[in-house]
Every structure is written in structure tokens, then in C-alpha cells.
Amino acid sequence: MHEQPLEGPLVGEDGSVGYRGVTACQAVGISYRQLDYWARTTLVVPSVRDATGSGTQRLYSFRDLVVLKVVKRLLDAGVSLQNIRRAIETLRSRGVDDLAEITLISDGTTVYECRSPEEVVDLLQGGQGVFGIAIGGAFKEIQGSLSHLPAEPAMPQPLDAVPEPSGNDELAARRARRRAG
């Protein structure tokens, strides 16, 4: 049995081959009806060859399959097809031709484009930017800041470590005498 080496592009990743609709459906885990609808409504159009009439087969590229899988995952996460379509249209209107290069995240309602580890853009609200907070990064920053700042013990000091009251606090002096004895 011949195994493909892990280095280099996967079969079809370079655009040298196309995948028929049935194969695309099996690879992505969607029905042929979904695939056909998404192609006819231009949500995900096959980039190798679109259907040009009766009897012609659509051919999807590897990258098309990646986009189809992302659409499927967003649907599975509860995002409506309408919101997915709006998100993809927003990306295309900004000149993003290769949707397979984009990282999309979702909270189940809104679709966000992740531009960097810190920046996320809401694709349904006109590209409004929101920012993520990396908790690990904040943890390390606080550790670094605290390394040269003073700290106090969290536990109260034992009674025998209480300093003698100053002469101007008569009530404290009485309490100290009672405790001593």
C-alpha cells in the first residue's frame, strides 16, 4: 500500500483536479440538494467548472471543499444560512477572493472574521471590529508586572506580633494590657 508523503500539497490542493458534486457531498457531509442550492444561489460556486446546462458536471476544487466544510460547520453551530450568506458576501465585497484563507469563528448567531490573534471583525454588522482578550497573555503580563511590585501577606499576623500601641491611643493601650494579663 502506497502512502502519500506528508510534505507538499494534498491531492487536489493545487487546483490540478476537480471533485464532482457527489464526491464533494461525501467529503463535506452535506446533501446533494444543499450543494446544488448553494451553487445556484452563488453561496459557494465551483471554481474548476460550473454547470453550463443539462448533462454537465460541476467540478469543485479542494479549496471549494474547504469553504463548503466551513459553511456546514457554521450551520451545525446554529448560524442561519442567511447570516452565513451575508458574512460571505461581506468578505467578497471587501475583495477577499480566496475564502479558504480566512478564519471564521461564530457564537452561534454572528459570524466573525479572525484577522489576527487579537482582532475579530463582525461580518454581519458592517465590519465592526471587536477585540479578543487572550487570557494567557494577560496572565503573563500580570506576572511580569507583579515581579517588581510589593506584596502583603494575605493572612493576618498572630496576636503576639501586634506592635505596642503608641502613647496617644489610650483605648488600644487598655486592650493590650488586658490581653497581656
C-alpha positions as a Markdown table, in Angstrom:
| # | Residue | x | y | z |
|---|---|---|---|---|
| 1 | Met | 0.0 | 0.0 | 0.0 |
| 2 | His | 1.5 | 3.3 | -1.1 |
| 3 | Glu | 1.2 | 6.2 | 1.3 |
| 4 | Gln | 1.3 | 9.8 | 0.2 |
| 5 | Pro | 4.1 | 11.8 | 1.9 |
| 6 | Leu | 3.1 | 14.4 | 4.5 |
| 7 | Glu | 5.2 | 17.1 | 2.9 |
| 8 | Gly | 3.8 | 19.1 | 0.0 |
| 9 | Pro | 0.2 | 19.8 | -1.1 |
| 10 | Leu | -2.6 | 17.4 | -0.6 |
| 11 | Val | -4.1 | 15.7 | -3.7 |
| 12 | Gly | -6.0 | 18.4 | -5.5 |
| 13 | Glu | -4.9 | 21.3 | -3.2 |
| 14 | Asp | -3.0 | 22.9 | -6.1 |
| 15 | Gly | -6.1 | 23.0 | -8.2 |
| 16 | Ser | -4.9 | 20.3 | -10.6 |
| 17 | Val | -8.0 | 18.2 | -10.1 |
| 18 | Gly | -11.7 | 18.7 | -9.5 |
| 19 | Tyr | -14.3 | 16.9 | -7.5 |
| 20 | Arg | -17.8 | 16.1 | -8.7 |
| 21 | Gly | -20.8 | 17.1 | -6.6 |
| 22 | Val | -21.3 | 13.6 | -5.2 |
| 23 | Thr | -17.7 | 13.4 | -4.0 |
| 24 | Ala | -18.0 | 16.9 | -2.6 |
| 25 | Cys | -21.1 | 16.0 | -0.7 |
| 26 | Gln | -19.5 | 12.9 | 0.8 |
| 27 | Ala | -16.3 | 14.8 | 1.8 |
| 28 | Val | -18.1 | 17.6 | 3.4 |
| 29 | Gly | -21.1 | 15.7 | 4.9 |
| 30 | Ile | -23.9 | 17.6 | 3.1 |
| 31 | Ser | -26.8 | 16.5 | 0.8 |
| 32 | Tyr | -26.7 | 17.0 | -2.9 |
| 33 | Arg | -29.7 | 19.2 | -2.6 |
| 34 | Gln | -27.8 | 21.6 | -0.3 |
| 35 | Leu | -24.8 | 21.6 | -2.6 |
| 36 | Asp | -26.9 | 22.3 | -5.7 |
| 37 | Tyr | -28.8 | 25.1 | -3.9 |
| 38 | Trp | -25.6 | 26.7 | -2.6 |
| 39 | Ala | -24.2 | 26.6 | -6.2 |
| 40 | Arg | -27.3 | 28.0 | -7.8 |
| 41 | Thr | -27.6 | 30.8 | -5.3 |
| 42 | Thr | -23.8 | 31.6 | -5.6 |
| 43 | Leu | -23.1 | 30.9 | -2.0 |
| 44 | Val | -20.3 | 28.5 | -3.0 |
| 45 | Val | -19.7 | 28.3 | -6.7 |
| 46 | Pro | -17.5 | 25.5 | -8.1 |
| 47 | Ser | -14.2 | 27.1 | -9.2 |
| 48 | Val | -13.0 | 24.4 | -11.5 |
| 49 | Arg | -16.1 | 24.1 | -13.6 |
| 50 | Asp | -19.7 | 25.3 | -13.1 |
| 51 | Ala | -22.7 | 23.5 | -14.6 |
| 52 | Thr | -23.3 | 25.0 | -18.1 |
| 53 | Gly | -26.5 | 23.2 | -18.9 |
| 54 | Ser | -28.1 | 19.9 | -18.9 |
| 55 | Gly | -25.7 | 17.0 | -18.6 |
| 56 | Thr | -22.6 | 19.0 | -17.5 |
| 57 | Gln | -21.0 | 18.3 | -14.1 |
| 58 | Arg | -19.8 | 20.9 | -11.7 |
| 59 | Leu | -16.3 | 20.4 | -10.5 |
| 60 | Tyr | -15.2 | 21.7 | -7.2 |
| 61 | Ser | -11.6 | 22.4 | -6.2 |
| 62 | Phe | -10.0 | 21.3 | -2.9 |
| 63 | Arg | -10.4 | 24.9 | -1.7 |
| 64 | Asp | -14.1 | 25.0 | -2.6 |
| 65 | Leu | -14.5 | 21.9 | -0.4 |
| 66 | Val | -12.8 | 23.7 | 2.5 |
| 67 | Val | -15.3 | 26.6 | 2.1 |
| 68 | Leu | -18.2 | 24.1 | 1.9 |
| 69 | Lys | -17.0 | 22.5 | 5.1 |
| 70 | Val | -16.8 | 25.9 | 6.9 |
| 71 | Val | -20.4 | 26.7 | 5.7 |
| 72 | Lys | -21.5 | 23.2 | 7.0 |
| 73 | Arg | -19.8 | 23.8 | 10.4 |
| 74 | Leu | -21.4 | 27.2 | 10.8 |
| 75 | Leu | -24.8 | 25.7 | 10.1 |
| 76 | Asp | -24.1 | 22.9 | 12.6 |
| 77 | Ala | -23.2 | 25.6 | 15.1 |
| 78 | Gly | -26.7 | 27.1 | 14.7 |
| 79 | Val | -25.8 | 30.1 | 12.4 |
| 80 | Ser | -28.6 | 30.7 | 9.9 |
| 81 | Leu | -27.9 | 30.3 | 6.2 |
| 82 | Gln | -29.0 | 33.9 | 5.7 |
| 83 | Asn | -26.3 | 35.1 | 8.2 |
| 84 | Ile | -23.7 | 32.8 | 6.6 |
| 85 | Arg | -24.5 | 34.3 | 3.2 |
| 86 | Arg | -24.3 | 37.8 | 4.5 |
| 87 | Ala | -20.9 | 37.1 | 6.1 |
| 88 | Ile | -19.5 | 35.6 | 2.8 |
| 89 | Glu | -20.9 | 38.5 | 0.8 |
| 90 | Thr | -19.2 | 41.0 | 3.1 |
| 91 | Leu | -15.9 | 39.2 | 2.7 |
| 92 | Arg | -16.3 | 39.2 | -1.1 |
| 93 | Ser | -17.3 | 42.9 | -1.2 |
| 94 | Arg | -14.0 | 43.6 | 0.6 |
| 95 | Gly | -12.1 | 41.8 | -2.1 |
| 96 | Val | -11.5 | 38.5 | -0.4 |
| 97 | Asp | -11.3 | 36.1 | -3.3 |
| 98 | Asp | -9.9 | 33.0 | -1.5 |
| 99 | Leu | -12.4 | 32.3 | 1.3 |
| 100 | Ala | -10.3 | 29.3 | 2.2 |
| 101 | Glu | -7.6 | 31.7 | 3.6 |
| 102 | Ile | -10.0 | 33.3 | 6.1 |
| 103 | Thr | -10.5 | 32.2 | 9.7 |
| 104 | Leu | -14.2 | 32.4 | 10.7 |
| 105 | Ile | -15.5 | 32.0 | 14.2 |
| 106 | Ser | -19.0 | 32.1 | 15.5 |
| 107 | Asp | -21.0 | 32.4 | 18.7 |
| 108 | Gly | -23.9 | 30.5 | 17.0 |
| 109 | Thr | -25.6 | 33.7 | 15.8 |
| 110 | Thr | -23.0 | 36.1 | 14.4 |
| 111 | Val | -20.1 | 35.3 | 12.2 |
| 112 | Tyr | -16.7 | 36.8 | 12.8 |
| 113 | Glu | -13.6 | 37.0 | 10.7 |
| 114 | Cys | -10.4 | 36.5 | 12.8 |
| 115 | Arg | -7.8 | 38.8 | 11.3 |
| 116 | Ser | -5.2 | 38.3 | 14.0 |
| 117 | Pro | -5.0 | 36.6 | 17.4 |
| 118 | Glu | -6.2 | 39.8 | 18.9 |
| 119 | Glu | -8.7 | 41.2 | 16.3 |
| 120 | Val | -12.0 | 39.8 | 15.3 |
| 121 | Val | -14.4 | 41.5 | 12.9 |
| 122 | Asp | -18.2 | 41.2 | 13.0 |
| 123 | Leu | -19.1 | 40.4 | 9.4 |
| 124 | Leu | -22.8 | 41.0 | 10.0 |
| 125 | Gln | -22.6 | 44.5 | 11.4 |
| 126 | Gly | -20.8 | 46.2 | 8.6 |
| 127 | Gly | -17.4 | 45.0 | 9.6 |
| 128 | Gln | -17.4 | 46.4 | 13.1 |
| 129 | Gly | -14.2 | 45.4 | 14.9 |
| 130 | Val | -14.2 | 43.7 | 18.2 |
| 131 | Phe | -11.2 | 42.7 | 20.2 |
| 132 | Gly | -10.4 | 39.4 | 21.8 |
| 133 | Ile | -8.6 | 39.2 | 25.1 |
| 134 | Ala | -6.1 | 36.4 | 25.3 |
| 135 | Ile | -6.3 | 35.3 | 29.0 |
| 136 | Gly | -2.9 | 33.5 | 28.8 |
| 137 | Gly | -1.3 | 36.7 | 27.6 |
| 138 | Ala | -2.9 | 38.8 | 30.3 |
| 139 | Phe | -1.8 | 36.2 | 32.9 |
| 140 | Lys | 1.8 | 36.6 | 31.7 |
| 141 | Glu | 1.6 | 40.4 | 31.6 |
| 142 | Ile | 0.4 | 40.5 | 35.2 |
| 143 | Gln | 3.1 | 38.0 | 36.4 |
| 144 | Gly | 5.7 | 40.3 | 34.8 |
| 145 | Ser | 4.2 | 43.4 | 36.3 |
| 146 | Leu | 4.0 | 41.9 | 39.8 |
| 147 | Ser | 7.6 | 40.6 | 39.8 |
| 148 | His | 8.9 | 44.0 | 40.8 |
| 149 | Leu | 6.0 | 45.3 | 42.9 |
| 150 | Pro | 5.5 | 44.9 | 46.7 |
| 151 | Ala | 3.0 | 42.3 | 48.1 |
| 152 | Glu | 1.5 | 41.8 | 51.5 |
| 153 | Pro | 0.7 | 38.6 | 53.3 |
| 154 | Ala | -2.9 | 37.7 | 53.0 |
| 155 | Met | -3.2 | 36.1 | 56.4 |
| 156 | Pro | -3.5 | 38.3 | 59.5 |
| 157 | Gln | -0.5 | 38.5 | 61.7 |
| 158 | Pro | -0.6 | 36.5 | 65.0 |
| 159 | Leu | -1.5 | 38.4 | 68.2 |
| 160 | Asp | 1.9 | 38.3 | 69.6 |
| 161 | Ala | 3.2 | 40.1 | 66.6 |
| 162 | Val | 0.9 | 43.1 | 67.2 |
| 163 | Pro | 3.0 | 46.2 | 67.7 |
| 164 | Glu | 2.7 | 48.0 | 71.0 |
| 165 | Pro | 0.3 | 50.9 | 70.8 |
| 166 | Ser | 1.6 | 54.3 | 70.7 |
| 167 | Gly | 1.2 | 56.5 | 73.8 |
| 168 | Asn | -1.6 | 58.6 | 72.2 |
| 169 | Asp | -4.1 | 55.8 | 71.8 |
| 170 | Glu | -5.5 | 55.1 | 75.3 |
| 171 | Leu | -8.1 | 52.5 | 74.3 |
| 172 | Ala | -5.5 | 50.4 | 72.4 |
| 173 | Ala | -3.2 | 50.6 | 75.5 |
| 174 | Arg | -6.0 | 49.2 | 77.7 |
| 175 | Arg | -6.8 | 46.4 | 75.3 |
| 176 | Ala | -3.1 | 45.4 | 75.2 |
| 177 | Arg | -2.8 | 45.4 | 79.0 |
| 178 | Arg | -6.0 | 43.2 | 79.2 |
| 179 | Arg | -4.6 | 40.7 | 76.7 |
| 180 | Ala | -1.2 | 40.6 | 78.4 |
| 181 | Gly | -2.7 | 40.0 | 81.6 |
